[in-house]
Amino acid sequence: MTKPILYLAAVTFCFSSCKQSAQSNSDGPDSLAIKAINDSSLTQYLSVIAADSLQGRKPFTIGETKTISYLKKSFNELGLEPGNGESYFQEVPMVEIKSVPQDKLIITGKSGNLILNYLTDFVAGSRRIQDQVSIKNSPLVFAGFGIVAPEYGWNDYKDLDVKGKTVVVMINDPGFADSTLFKGKNMTYYGRWTYKFEEASRQGAAGILIIHDTAPAAYPWSVVRSGWSKSKLTLQSEDNGMNRTVVEGWISLEKAKALFKLAGQDESLMAAANKKGFKPVNLGLTTSLRIENKPRKSVSYNVIAKITGNKHKDQAIIYSAHWDHLGTGEKILGDSIYNGAVDNATGVASLFEIASAFKKLPQKPERTILFISYTGEEQGLLGSEFYAKNPSLPLAKTVANINMDMMGIAGKTKDIVVYGFGQSELEDYAATSAKKQGRVIVPDPVPSSGLYYRSDHFNLAKFGVPSLFTGSGVDNMKNGRDWGLKQVADFTKSRYHSPQDNFDPETWDLSGIVEDVRMLFDMGYRLSNEDSYPKWKDGSEFKAIREKK
């Protein structure tokens, strides 16, 4: 990557090539605010949030205590009010479970056995708050994608009784292989691993094993391994997780193929499951597994700050970015601290930058601006789920949610990516702000990764709040689009959810983040001084939810 480009104090919101737009902005009430967003302060924030001393920022650790203390201190120094009543903190009751399965998962068939090794071939855990859980001689059933989606005429569980059984399902959804199904390459929530676990539980299955495949999953097996080798967290529930399957886990694609072979099938079974009307297949195999659990209930924290609006105090625009990452764990290339510099120290630093910009305005915005840094995103969007059910201001009067997660570090781009392209009118606001910079908004270049359903804004969207999630563009100003795409692919392969996601001020080019954050501030500033509410677009699965409120 290129060396950082230092911004002069007089840098304006637009590219230097957009002289007319830059001139029109330079004299506006937001010009000083826009200049407050710069790479110097970003660097200062990043150097703290991504430091080894925070030990990977995992909830329930000393890393959390240090992180949320720093967030509170920073919001306070920026002059922001507490956002949860009189406090900057919102308690999020969670339970941490360290699940340790047997070292080997044995699958038994009439013609022999298949042995899977823990972490290399399979991972498994349980959300049940019990010291020990197990399945014994549980029949294996291949249930395609494990999806029940009536709006798409799809039901992989039709006429299937899975009580006591373990379902084996594929990752992603049918649109990945057939663009005429679901939303084509744009992965839906049905493709997410979280949904598949939820649906298997609703169906009453004893266990579920997801087949990992790098392309449709959008990340390598190493990401699964690193996440499941550590303790996992979930929100506390009244039934202590007893409504969930006994066992949740993943198996590698290689072992899945071996499993099908043992069952007298082959991998063509997976291709068959991609067609409408596929019927689940009893594999004639059984498996048993015992898991030792060490559960611990405690409280984690969302950190919330605000700028109260001058006119519409009860109407909120949310800027969000999760503070948590994966803590410490398995050592890779000599490093065991999962610092999460890109994911998501960049988002938290951007949150501070936007807060600083709003505080530089000569007059407060008419609507309230909420700045929320969520806990537990890496554990399944837990902090945002809790907030959506326990909001500081009513969701019916929450105008918009602008989410920042994994900002780009490769410099300026001609474009900015909108995940879940076509969802809401917030994209029109983004397009207008991007145009001021001489840039355009574009759809996700890898829509099958389903990123719209993989970050905290999704939980607000589920309650009807128009939510925008952008990613830095890929058409790099200096090196072009192919180069930009390669940077994304290299990060996913080598650094995503690994100890190698570290902040390096010598090689990171923060100029792209500066441009992106200025754009997000500009659109939020406009929204903050309007009376209208942006709407979901036709075809969005969230439109009907908002219209009921």
Secondary structure, 3 states (H helix, E strand, C coil): CCCCCCCCCCCCCCCCCCHHHHHHHHCCCCHHHHHCCCHHHHHHHHHHHCCHHHCCCCCCCHHHHHHHHHHHHHHHHCCCEECECCECEEEEEEEEEEEEECCEEEEEECCEEEEEEECCCEEEECCCCCCEEEEEEEEEEECCCCCEEHHHCEECCCCCCCECCEEEEECCCHHHCCCCCCCCCCCCHHHCHHHHHHHHHHHCECEEEEEECHHHHCCCHHHHHHHHCCCEEEECCCCCCCCCCCEEEEEEHHHHHHHHHHCCCCCHHHHHCCCCCCCCEEEEEEEEEEEEEEEEEEEEEEEEEEECCCCEEEEEEEEECCCCCCEEEEEECCEEEECCHHHHHHHHHHHHHHHHHHHCCCCCCCEEEEEEECCCHHHCCHHHHHHHHCCCCCHHHEEEEEECCCCCCECCECEEEECCCCCECHHHHHHHHHHHCCCEEEECCCHHHCHHHCCCHHHHHCCCCCEEEEEECCCECCCHHHHHHHHHHHHHHHCCCCCCCCCCCCCCECHHHHHHHHHHHHHHHHHHCCCCCCCECCCCCCHHHHHHC
